[in-house]
Each structure stands twice: as structure tokens, then as C-alpha cells.
């Protein structure tokens, strides 16, 4: 059966920038078998592909697939998906109830931006001294326990990631040992590592994201990870109540700007998106 499909660059207004995602719109049809969705995601060759079912005018079910497995939630693919639905006039503006494997979330569709709720923000644990040292070592950086008082921690807003502070000069020169980072991610049951350096150049922080355990050596924009970073920095009193702007993907030649804010106690992330290509996919 043929379904609408698109390639959409999220967290940018310019095509061929930001973070590309696959989008497959199923209408009211059921989700294909998991193995078929994974194969379709692998065929599209992006880090995530969103499969969308329309339940009502303001209610949708979305599942996210990498080329190797299903992900419970994906921020940039959500921004891509609902930007596509808006631009194709499949959905209108306003709040949408979106059912995901990570739980039900609110997505707000605006003319130039899509915002989504993160799941409950939780700081789960700080890394112990040896684990932190091993993580820095896995990126070819000097071993330490903290950077300017910021300690590596596991944070969740639906997906668990390690927030890894570094100095600005270290961000660009960090080189990942994928096997070591995958092993650590598996052992700590996290999706990956969100490396960041605080800045005062109009962005709250410059970031890089690594999830080799899930077949993603590096990601140029991650909504959930930056939502987690907002919560992490809020815990240190460094962001709230102001919105934060994070830039990611510079090292990959695809700069992406993710905005995060706190709204009625809930962390939200958002940004624009640009449709690059559209057509149909037979699944």
C-alpha cells in the first residue's frame, strides 16, 4: 500500500540544514509490522523516521524507528512530522494530543514552529568518579569529575541521556570511541551522550550528541536531549525562567537551533522545519 512520505529537515528554516527525518503518513491505516517499519527507516537512511496515524482532527499516534530499532520518542522527528502535516493541511494549528511509546504528549502547531512537551523531567543520578573519567577518556579528553562545577549526570525527559559538560575548545576536538561509548550506554541503560559547552554568544550552549548503541554515531539535532539539558541547567540555576537556545550539528555542517522553555512546570522544546522532498512509499 502506498502512503505519503517526505524528507523534512527539523530545527532549521533552510533545506539541507538542521536534522533530516523521514516522515510516513498512514492516514487512518494501522501501523505496519515493526520489521517493515525498521526496513523502511533503513531505506530512508535517516537517524529516525516518524510513522503517523491520524485518530481524530486533533489526536495522532506516532511511532519512531531508527534503521535498527524502534525509539520511544524523538523530538526532531516530531517537529518534522507535524511541520509536514501542517504544511500539507492535514492538521491545523493549535494543540494536538500525540500518543507515543513514551506516553501521551502535547504538540503545539504554530505557523512557523512546532512545540512539544517532554515527558516528566528527572535527574536520575550523577556519574561516579570512575565512570565519569572513563566517559571523558572515551572521547579522547582529560579525565575529571566535573567542569566548572557541572557534573556529568543521567537525565530523562522520556529518554535517558548522559549530560556531559566540556570546555568550549574541547567540543570540536572530541573524538568518540564508538565501542566504548556503546558499552557504557548499554551498561547505564541510556540512549547516548549529550556533550555541551556553555557559551555567551547568543546561544546558551553549543552541543554534540552521540548514540552509537542505536546506530547513530552523531546526531545534528536532538530535541529530547536538549530538553534534558534545559532541565539539567535549570537545576544549576543557569536558565529558568528564560528560554534557552541550543545550537547543535556544527561539526557535521548542519547547524540546528533548538529552543527549550519551561511552561507550567513542563519542559517544552520547539523549532521550525523545512520540507526537502515528498512522494510516496510502498509498505
Buried (B, 14 or more C-beta within 10 A) or exposed (E): EEBBBBBBBBBBBEBEBBBBBBBBBBEEEEBBEEEEBBBBBBEBEBBBBBBBBBEEEBEBBBBBBBBEEBBBBBBBBBBBBBBBBBBBEBBEEEEBBBBBEBEEBBBBBBEEBBBBBBBEBBBEEBBEEEBBBBBBEBBEBEEBBEBEEBBBBBBBBBBBBBBBBBEEEBBEEBEBBEEBBBBBBEEBEBBBBBBBBBBEEEBBBBBBBBBBBBBBBBBBBBBBBBBBBBBBBBBEEBBBEEBBBBBBBBBBEBBBBBBBBBEEEBBBBBBBBBBBEBEEBEB
